Amino acid sequence: MRFYLYFFLILLSQSPSVWGQSPRPRAREIGIEVGILAPGKFNAITDVKGVRVGYKTVWKGKNIRTGVTAILPHGGNIFQEKVPAAIWVGNGFGKLAGYTQLEELGNIETPIVLTNTLSVPTAVKALINYTLSLPGNEEVHSINAVVGETNDGYLNDIRGLHVTEGDVLAAIKNARAGPVEEGAVGAGTGTRCLGFKGGMGTSSRVLPMNQGGYVVGVLVQTNFGGILTINGAPVGRELGKFYLSEGVPYQTGGSCMIVVATDAPLSPRNLKRLAKRGWLGLARTGSFSANGSGDYVIAFSTAYRIPYDPGEPSYSIELLHNDFMSPLFLAVVEATEEAVYNSLLKATTVKGRDEHQVRAIPVDKIVEICKKYNVLNLHRHIPPKE
């Protein structure tokens, strides 16, 4: 027994490579504070009450590096209790399913699923079967499944169609409130971003009470190119790794899926206005939405629900006035920007298909560059009043 304990202690003393890479920091843990608004408790999309996130990472052998991410607006039957929603298309080089009905009716009736490009049909089928199986949906004959994607074919054997319906259902089943895992997990397992390993990232903002005290949470699946900028510092340029840099192979296309949740009582029209500002947050990180980038923002509110069977021809709800939208616009820009940084910083180096490898962003160099440009710990937060 002592021998095994001794052997175990020796293993623990070895370099992180024995167990995988050491834990990597989020942006705020190294002094990168984006904007002026305070984050929520978890600095995650799950700071919006009721929202849940689940993952299923599909990592097999040397060539399979993909997965599924599920976002649930609430824990009930979403088809029976829909939530108001909108989609903004920044650049439409993508395979987003469910867009036209959502655009027409202004609501979401299934969990939102993110995966890889060629697995969208599988995810749609899984969402249909999941929704049909729920008690109360026995007479349902039409379902608008919402599925977004990015292309992880550089690291993943995307043509092998390795994501299954079971993987999608597992991500939904795994959905939880609270802290959200980031980096190379779920739908972010095989992605690349701004010259480095991308992945899943999240952040949130809480408005001061005199601005309503509302929460805005963002989740991103990053897989795009550009010229990396962090809090205004030209990081990509300093590292010599950016779009159009001479002699450096660089990803220009890709995509970014941005999911925005809020508890502010917004109409689908104002949710679309909120979604548009999420795209501004993406631009602040260095994206210019290249020709081959599918950049979509899906925004929804948890403030009220839309019944499948209303019973009455009309209903009354309170909606936020246009004149009070600006603080929410600021919140979504800040949260999107920080979520992208978190996706980069938390992602680990991944080797995948045909020995392709994408390295994690070098944290020590990021700190060094941000210090050089004086962008660490320079922003004052505005905390929400109790």
VOVEX-7019 format. One record per residue (C-alpha): residue in three letters; x, y, z. Coordinates in Angstrom, 3 decimals. Example, Ala and Ser with C-alpha at 12.3 -4.5 7.8 and 13.67 -1.06 7.14 Angstrom:
BEGIN
ALA/12.300/-4.500/7.800
SER/13.670/-1.060/7.140
This chain:
BEGIN
MET/0.000/0.000/0.000
ARG/2.884/2.366/0.857
PHE/4.470/1.626/-2.524
TYR/1.352/2.731/-4.421
LEU/1.067/5.892/-2.306
TYR/4.736/6.660/-2.960
PHE/4.260/6.115/-6.710
PHE/1.206/8.378/-6.717
LEU/3.115/11.161/-4.966
ILE/5.929/10.887/-7.519
LEU/3.417/11.312/-10.345
LEU/1.939/14.368/-8.686
SER/5.384/15.928/-8.493
GLN/5.967/15.608/-12.229
SER/5.458/18.379/-14.802
PRO/1.886/19.316/-15.777
SER/2.289/17.372/-19.022
VAL/1.850/14.134/-17.083
TRP/-1.713/15.112/-16.224
GLY/-2.419/17.509/-19.095
GLN/-1.822/21.211/-19.036
SER/-1.908/23.265/-15.874
PRO/-5.038/25.334/-15.197
ARG/-5.136/28.475/-17.318
PRO/-6.466/31.857/-16.160
ARG/-9.475/33.860/-17.206
ALA/-8.924/37.444/-18.332
ARG/-9.618/39.064/-14.965
GLU/-7.303/36.679/-13.174
ILE/-4.343/38.270/-14.969
GLY/-5.598/41.837/-14.690
ILE/-7.465/42.240/-17.983
GLU/-10.605/44.123/-16.984
VAL/-12.863/45.015/-19.886
GLY/-15.018/48.109/-19.673
ILE/-16.621/49.858/-16.714
LEU/-19.561/47.652/-15.727
ALA/-19.298/44.960/-13.051
PRO/-19.543/41.265/-13.954
GLY/-22.029/38.982/-12.236
LYS/-21.226/36.388/-9.576
PHE/-19.872/33.817/-12.048
ASN/-18.986/36.290/-14.816
ALA/-20.917/33.956/-17.086
ILE/-24.107/33.705/-19.125
THR/-25.556/31.714/-16.213
ASP/-25.630/34.895/-14.122
VAL/-28.943/35.441/-15.909
LYS/-31.261/33.532/-13.593
GLY/-32.579/30.276/-15.041
VAL/-30.047/29.976/-17.871
ARG/-28.124/26.698/-18.046
VAL/-25.164/25.545/-20.133
GLY/-24.164/21.961/-20.931
TYR/-21.313/20.368/-22.852
LYS/-20.458/17.088/-24.524
THR/-16.852/16.920/-25.672
VAL/-16.181/14.358/-28.402
TRP/-12.460/13.534/-28.247
LYS/-11.438/10.176/-29.682
GLY/-8.146/8.820/-30.988
LYS/-5.861/11.184/-32.900
ASN/-8.323/12.766/-35.294
ILE/-11.621/13.468/-33.547
ARG/-11.759/16.837/-31.748
THR/-15.286/18.198/-31.677
GLY/-18.379/18.412/-29.492
VAL/-21.683/20.022/-28.562
THR/-22.705/22.977/-26.417
ALA/-26.317/23.437/-25.263
ILE/-27.816/26.641/-23.852
LEU/-31.186/26.378/-22.098
PRO/-33.094/29.636/-21.433
HIS/-34.904/27.925/-18.555
GLY/-35.289/24.489/-17.033
GLY/-38.857/23.821/-18.105
ASN/-40.526/22.760/-21.347
ILE/-39.188/25.439/-23.684
PHE/-41.609/24.515/-26.467
GLN/-44.611/25.089/-24.193
GLU/-43.058/28.177/-22.578
LYS/-41.121/29.932/-25.302
VAL/-38.862/32.926/-24.706
PRO/-38.609/36.101/-26.828
ALA/-35.551/36.096/-29.055
ALA/-33.857/37.588/-32.096
ILE/-30.889/36.882/-34.369
TRP/-28.460/39.326/-35.929
VAL/-26.400/38.120/-38.893
GLY/-23.034/39.871/-38.992
ASN/-21.671/37.817/-41.891
GLY/-23.831/34.996/-43.197
PHE/-21.216/32.437/-44.257
GLY/-22.740/29.812/-41.970
LYS/-25.266/27.032/-41.535
LEU/-27.466/28.378/-38.734
ALA/-30.688/26.341/-38.525
GLY/-34.002/27.776/-37.372
TYR/-33.356/31.372/-38.376
THR/-36.369/32.194/-40.553
GLN/-39.097/31.163/-38.113
LEU/-37.300/32.853/-35.249
GLU/-37.043/36.009/-37.349
GLU/-40.730/35.811/-38.210
LEU/-42.205/34.986/-34.791
GLY/-39.586/36.391/-32.422
ASN/-39.244/33.443/-30.061
ILE/-37.194/30.345/-29.283
GLU/-38.904/27.023/-28.593
THR/-35.954/24.628/-28.142
PRO/-32.594/24.726/-26.395
ILE/-29.929/26.459/-28.481
VAL/-27.297/23.984/-29.656
LEU/-23.832/24.772/-31.009
THR/-21.666/22.189/-32.794
ASN/-19.518/21.780/-35.920
THR/-20.650/22.648/-39.452
LEU/-21.459/19.171/-40.759
SER/-23.203/18.094/-37.539
VAL/-26.004/20.675/-37.748
PRO/-28.504/18.171/-39.257
THR/-27.718/15.655/-36.502
ALA/-28.257/18.310/-33.836
VAL/-31.544/19.416/-35.422
LYS/-32.830/15.831/-35.413
ALA/-31.751/15.380/-31.797
LEU/-33.550/18.581/-30.753
ILE/-36.700/17.458/-32.554
ASN/-36.658/14.067/-30.838
TYR/-35.883/15.682/-27.478
THR/-38.774/18.118/-27.808
LEU/-41.244/15.470/-29.002
SER/-40.348/13.318/-25.989
LEU/-41.257/15.928/-23.384
PRO/-44.512/15.451/-21.453
GLY/-47.143/17.834/-22.791
ASN/-45.814/17.769/-26.343
GLU/-47.750/14.683/-27.486
GLU/-49.734/16.664/-30.084
VAL/-46.821/18.755/-31.389
HIS/-46.280/18.436/-35.159
SER/-43.843/21.284/-35.904
ILE/-40.621/22.222/-34.128
ASN/-38.180/25.012/-34.958
ALA/-34.812/23.721/-33.711
VAL/-32.111/26.396/-33.363
VAL/-28.585/25.129/-34.100
GLY/-25.455/27.175/-34.759
GLU/-22.007/26.045/-35.857
THR/-18.404/26.772/-36.620
ASN/-16.067/24.703/-38.785
ASP/-13.517/22.709/-36.762
GLY/-12.198/20.747/-39.757
TYR/-8.550/21.731/-39.266
LEU/-8.248/19.838/-35.976
ASN/-11.227/17.515/-36.309
ASP/-12.156/14.769/-38.777
ILE/-15.278/16.739/-39.621
ARG/-16.120/14.538/-42.630
GLY/-16.447/11.553/-40.312
LEU/-19.672/12.996/-38.827
HIS/-18.697/11.874/-35.326
VAL/-21.269/13.903/-33.369
THR/-24.297/11.730/-32.579
GLU/-27.815/12.496/-31.423
GLY/-26.768/10.975/-28.104
ASP/-24.014/13.578/-27.784
VAL/-26.524/16.381/-28.307
LEU/-28.915/14.909/-25.754
ALA/-26.023/14.476/-23.309
ALA/-25.124/18.170/-23.611
ILE/-28.739/19.110/-22.864
LYS/-28.868/16.702/-19.939
ASN/-25.564/18.058/-18.590
ALA/-26.780/21.667/-18.647
ARG/-26.254/23.389/-15.309
ALA/-26.432/26.823/-13.730
GLY/-23.406/28.305/-11.975
PRO/-19.799/28.375/-13.234
VAL/-19.297/27.577/-16.907
GLU/-16.305/25.648/-18.223
GLU/-14.367/27.451/-20.951
GLY/-11.739/26.763/-23.584
ALA/-11.394/23.548/-25.597
VAL/-14.636/21.915/-24.491
GLY/-17.961/21.081/-26.136
ALA/-18.446/22.855/-29.447
GLY/-15.165/24.696/-28.862
THR/-13.006/21.560/-28.733
GLY/-11.599/21.884/-32.259
THR/-11.852/25.621/-32.958
ARG/-9.186/28.247/-33.702
CYS/-9.282/31.954/-32.961
LEU/-7.130/34.909/-34.005
GLY/-4.080/32.718/-34.618
PHE/-4.365/30.578/-31.483
LYS/-6.545/27.879/-29.969
GLY/-10.084/29.124/-29.573
GLY/-13.049/27.577/-27.806
MET/-15.945/28.422/-25.532
GLY/-15.885/31.617/-23.509
THR/-18.359/33.497/-21.365
SER/-18.813/36.726/-19.425
SER/-21.567/38.877/-17.919
ARG/-22.389/42.400/-16.833
VAL/-24.766/43.733/-14.175
LEU/-26.273/47.183/-14.588
PRO/-26.381/49.562/-11.616
MET/-29.739/49.583/-9.857
ASN/-30.458/53.103/-11.089
GLN/-30.262/51.629/-14.607
GLY/-32.565/48.731/-13.787
GLY/-30.087/46.260/-12.262
TYR/-30.509/43.975/-15.273
VAL/-28.028/41.236/-16.138
VAL/-26.565/40.544/-19.576
GLY/-24.684/37.289/-20.127
VAL/-22.755/36.174/-23.217
LEU/-21.428/32.810/-24.406
VAL/-19.167/32.575/-27.472
GLN/-17.872/29.774/-29.695
THR/-14.761/31.345/-31.223
ASN/-13.336/30.195/-34.543
PHE/-12.399/33.344/-36.461
GLY/-9.427/35.330/-37.698
GLY/-8.316/38.943/-37.625
ILE/-5.738/41.032/-35.783
LEU/-5.914/40.248/-32.066
THR/-6.474/43.278/-29.863
ILE/-6.823/42.983/-26.076
ASN/-8.225/45.992/-24.248
GLY/-6.830/48.129/-27.042
ALA/-3.337/46.607/-26.989
PRO/-2.163/45.356/-30.432
VAL/-1.359/41.857/-29.184
GLY/-1.507/40.105/-32.551
ARG/0.847/42.630/-34.077
GLU/3.263/42.349/-31.150
LEU/3.285/38.561/-31.411
GLY/3.771/38.707/-35.181
LYS/0.724/36.551/-35.752
PHE/-2.095/38.268/-37.578
TYR/-4.011/38.482/-40.835
LEU/-1.830/39.528/-43.806
SER/1.395/39.221/-41.812
GLU/4.172/38.212/-44.187
GLY/5.284/34.596/-44.242
VAL/2.968/33.466/-41.436
PRO/0.274/30.870/-42.268
TYR/-2.921/32.297/-40.815
GLN/-6.601/31.400/-40.607
THR/-8.754/34.152/-42.077
GLY/-12.198/32.573/-42.214
GLY/-13.967/30.521/-39.582
SER/-16.947/31.767/-37.644
CYS/-18.143/33.016/-34.294
MET/-21.407/32.105/-32.594
ILE/-22.486/34.570/-29.907
VAL/-25.386/33.771/-27.572
VAL/-26.728/36.641/-25.452
ALA/-29.088/36.222/-22.509
THR/-30.691/38.934/-20.417
ASP/-33.367/39.280/-17.749
ALA/-34.360/42.696/-19.066
PRO/-37.947/42.713/-20.422
LEU/-37.237/43.265/-24.100
SER/-39.332/42.827/-27.213
PRO/-37.873/40.787/-30.094
ARG/-37.214/44.109/-31.833
ASN/-35.047/45.377/-28.989
LEU/-33.431/41.963/-28.624
LYS/-32.286/42.331/-32.228
ARG/-30.883/45.752/-31.384
LEU/-29.066/44.159/-28.437
ALA/-27.716/41.390/-30.696
LYS/-26.296/43.958/-33.123
ARG/-24.136/45.365/-30.335
GLY/-22.726/41.931/-29.579
TRP/-21.101/42.111/-32.992
LEU/-19.419/45.358/-31.915
GLY/-17.842/43.471/-29.024
LEU/-16.469/40.944/-31.499
ALA/-14.936/43.754/-33.559
ARG/-13.133/45.108/-30.499
THR/-11.156/41.854/-30.247
GLY/-9.774/42.271/-33.765
SER/-12.339/40.531/-35.965
PHE/-13.361/42.168/-39.222
SER/-15.752/39.364/-40.256
ALA/-13.799/37.954/-43.180
ASN/-15.539/36.580/-46.258
GLY/-15.516/33.028/-44.896
SER/-16.633/33.900/-41.375
GLY/-20.162/33.072/-40.261
ASP/-20.838/35.526/-37.444
TYR/-24.221/35.247/-35.749
VAL/-25.652/36.682/-32.542
ILE/-28.656/34.983/-30.910
ALA/-30.236/37.055/-28.126
PHE/-33.065/36.059/-25.805
SER/-34.781/37.365/-22.683
THR/-35.899/35.390/-19.646
ALA/-38.126/38.201/-18.358
TYR/-41.325/36.653/-19.673
ARG/-42.535/33.559/-21.501
ILE/-44.748/33.050/-24.490
PRO/-47.194/30.155/-24.062
TYR/-47.643/27.649/-26.885
ASP/-51.353/27.450/-26.070
PRO/-52.233/30.999/-24.940
GLY/-55.892/30.405/-24.164
GLU/-56.610/34.093/-24.731
PRO/-56.163/36.128/-27.931
SER/-54.001/38.747/-26.204
TYR/-51.770/39.162/-23.186
SER/-50.081/42.026/-21.361
ILE/-46.391/42.330/-20.567
GLU/-44.098/45.142/-19.437
LEU/-41.376/46.081/-21.895
LEU/-38.346/48.280/-21.474
HIS/-38.592/51.612/-23.289
ASN/-36.181/52.320/-26.144
ASP/-34.645/55.210/-24.218
PHE/-33.363/52.801/-21.541
MET/-31.582/50.419/-23.907
SER/-28.178/52.124/-24.011
PRO/-26.819/50.638/-20.748
LEU/-27.715/47.166/-22.063
PHE/-25.909/47.943/-25.319
LEU/-22.779/48.810/-23.357
ALA/-23.133/45.653/-21.266
VAL/-23.327/43.312/-24.250
VAL/-20.340/44.918/-25.968
GLU/-18.194/44.535/-22.843
ALA/-19.357/40.989/-22.084
THR/-18.810/39.797/-25.662
GLU/-15.306/41.218/-25.780
GLU/-14.337/39.608/-22.476
ALA/-15.956/36.278/-23.399
VAL/-13.690/36.087/-26.468
TYR/-10.614/36.736/-24.316
ASN/-11.712/34.025/-21.885
SER/-12.150/31.553/-24.742
LEU/-8.544/32.182/-25.809
LEU/-6.955/32.244/-22.377
LYS/-8.686/29.119/-21.077
ALA/-8.067/27.064/-24.216
THR/-5.207/24.568/-24.122
THR/-2.933/23.474/-26.981
VAL/-4.688/20.797/-29.053
LYS/-3.248/18.337/-31.558
GLY/-5.735/16.657/-33.851
ARG/-6.422/15.532/-37.396
ASP/-3.359/14.647/-39.485
GLU/-1.075/15.832/-36.663
HIS/-2.347/19.392/-37.013
GLN/-1.693/21.361/-33.857
VAL/-2.996/24.712/-32.642
ARG/-1.152/26.231/-29.717
ALA/-2.737/27.966/-26.774
ILE/-2.148/31.684/-26.522
PRO/0.988/32.388/-24.409
VAL/-0.321/33.873/-21.164
ASP/3.033/35.259/-20.000
LYS/3.513/37.155/-23.249
ILE/-0.048/38.488/-23.105
VAL/0.618/39.919/-19.648
GLU/3.902/41.418/-20.847
ILE/2.292/43.117/-23.861
CYS/-0.684/44.405/-21.861
LYS/1.716/45.870/-19.300
LYS/3.675/47.526/-22.092
TYR/0.520/49.241/-23.338
ASN/-0.708/49.985/-19.815
VAL/-4.034/48.151/-20.155
LEU/-3.976/46.020/-16.992
ASN/-6.178/47.009/-14.053
LEU/-6.839/50.483/-15.409
HIS/-10.635/50.335/-15.602
ARG/-12.878/51.273/-12.740
HIS/-15.927/49.058/-12.263
ILE/-19.353/50.508/-11.541
PRO/-20.769/48.031/-9.006
PRO/-24.504/47.372/-8.885
LYS/-26.102/49.039/-5.885
GLU/-27.840/46.813/-3.352
